[in-house]
């Protein structure tokens, strides 16, 4: 909701006083810290970075080469472009 207000303000669709009024209402409703219905939405799982990494590997690059192309050190475990290795799990 905040992003919509900021976008409208930057496009000069709403005035400074309207923007301030929206933020005051959000504060009164408690929406500045917790937007309505946000607890009902499923958590988002980013997929684009992993799909880019998979596409690079599918084209014949090694995991190390794909990591370097994506701007990560080959041994960096926090690389979002390379899918996590399959792990054992309790069944």
Secondary structure, DSSP 8 states (H G I E B T S, - for coil): -HHHHHHHHHTTSS-HHHHHHHHHHHHHHTTTTS-TTGGGS------HHHHHHHHHHHTT--HHHHHHHTTS-TT-TT-TTS---------
